[in-house]
Amino acid sequence: MAKAKTEAYTAADIQVLEGLEAVRRRPSMYIGSTDSRGLHHLVYEIVDNSIDEAMAGHCDRVEVRITKEGGVLVKDNGRGIPIDTHPRTGKSALETVMTYLHAGGKFDHQAYKVSGGLHGVGAAVVNALSHEMWVEVCRGGKVYRQEYSRGKTLSKLKVVGQSKDGTGTTTWFVPDPQVFEQIEFDFDTLAQRFREMAFLTKGVWVHFADEMDERDVTFYFEGGIKSFVRRLNRNRVSLHDPIYMERRVNGTIVEVAIQYNDSFTESTFAFANCINTIDGGTHLTGFRSALTRVLNDYARKQKILKDDDANLTGDDVREGLTAVISAKIPEPQFEGQTKTRLGNAEVKGQVESVVGEELTRYLEEHPSDARRIIEKCLTAARAREAARKARDLVLKKGVLDDTMLPGKLADCSERNPELRELFIVEGDSAGGSAKQGRDRRFQAILPLRGKILNVEKARPDKMLAHEAIRAIITALGTGFGEDFDPAKLRYNRVIIMTDADVDGAHIRTLLLTFFFRNMRDLIEHGHLYIAQPPLYGIGRGKEHRWIYSEKDKDSYLNRIKDGKNVNIQRYKGLGEMNAEQLWETTMDPANRTILQVSIEDAMLADRVFTQLMGEEVAPRKSFIQSHYNQVRNLDI
């Protein structure tokens, strides 16, 4: 048999990408994505450089401005990027930093003891992904300037004036519309990040202004992360003043602030070199290990826990805890360029020793605070045991077979979870229409009667006693709490479908609170959605149009010149539509609109859910007053 002829494969087929071309070819490898998250990441990269100067003790003022041209300006009073010739590249140090990957002052520890930027790619990546960019450096009494575009140098480094403000660096850039889907900066998202930076670098002044929206804010916190914890807890009832600890261990600066409150949820945030490590890492592991050990040791020593009592678990000691852990490390090892998890093995022991010794000392010196904390943990332990029994009942029903699923669940025939979707529907009437209108092959329906429990105000045992929540957990098949297993999810899409009125919005918020607090993995892995039923059905003669927003309604009516013989029907409830209409408008994958739920900022989400669903009325009133102009559905 003749051997098949192979295609030629030679050295000519091997591509070598010059300069920053690799960044432009694969931007998501460097900034995570080319959507809003990646766009904001460009700003963080430049501001992180200024914060690194502040951590090194050379900068105490940072200014960030969204300019009217749609660009971003970042200015600091640090040392200024060096402008002398680099011995290896033959170019100025400034041009080297801006045009070469892995070029920076953070690889040894002469210029920076600790820094958030460790790969030396931040400024160069921003250059590669910017349509326009310039940098001005103040050094030696002069102002130097150089311009760039899409990774290329456009001008020689030149002196453009005399420096009146000492030293510093100013960077201005406009993100490239060829790279980013949409160039629109969100003031609140950026302000939240800059607030964190100011908390984590006490004594630094950060001013942020948006010239397009005419908004500005200034952050300065002398108390650092102690003030941070106070802010996170300001809408909760605290059990004691924040406990603050700080110590340097083998070059690593460990800072921790903790405060317990009367809620049932944990709000712990970990940072490494001012980078929010949202996926945790060794610093978080060390903190949690020390916290559990110290509280158990103290409870045993004070005879609060008897010899035959079981130890407090990690879940017990973290109920109602608000904590901020900040580690500043000479050689940080992050996982990925977007730095979501810390990997330094030695940091676990460093954080564990600091928290172990300092927290033990605090508890011994403040016995009344210690007693309140231990009592809180013991109450959590008793509730956990009650929840375990309730959870076992739910799990026992959920893992047997489809005949043990909730009675109201109308399941689908498809067996592959990747192809299945579950609609959680408000009310029996809408549930009936959804069951009749669905595609039974891959769409399942779970109708809920009335409002579900507000889990922000309930312990797990009370939550699992609630019929609707048990039905959701059982239908999804993932288990709950410490037994939660996303691999057992029975549906690829979980779609919340509620009425387009105030009651529907309330039920939707209750469900989102439940998923955020108890099944956050579902959101983080893109499984949770919100259905968008139409607000109006507009008929004119033989023509009928479904309208999904007030804006679209006004636009459509304006296009109808005479407006005669127009029939407008407002749909407030899903039950007002028959099965065919519900399928056509809201459930048919070919026509429907569903919104994927995401967590852009866990801290902001945590705060908003506490404000909206917590016990305190004043914060909820304040939130409503601040956001009234963003309301989309309002019944009067």
Secondary structure by P-SEA (a helix, b strand, c coil): cccccccccccccbbbbccccccccccccccccccaaaaaaaaaaaaaaaaaaaaaccccbbbbbbccccbbbbbbccccccccccccccccaaaaaacccccccccccccccccccccccaaaaaaaacccbbbbbbcccbbbbbbbcccccccccccccccccccbbbbbbbccccccccccccaaaaaaaaaaaaaacccbbbbbbbcccccbbbbbbccaaaaaaaaaaccccccccbbbbbbbcccbbbbbbbbbccccbbbbbbbccccccccccaaaaaaaaaaaaaaaaaaaaaccccccccccccccccccccbbbbbbbcccccccccccccccaaaaaaaaaaaaaaaaaaaaacaaaaaaaaaaaaaaaaaaaaaaaaaaaaaaaacccccccccccccccccccccbbbbbcccaaaaaaaaaacccccbbbbbbcccccccccccaaaaaacaaaaaaaaaaccccccccccccccccbbbbbbcccaaaaaaaaaaaaaaaaccaaaaaaccbbbbbcccbbbbcccbbbbbccaaaaaaaaaaccccccbbbbbbcccccccaaaaaaccccccbbbbbbbbcccaaaaaaaaaaaccccaaaaaaaaaacccccccccc
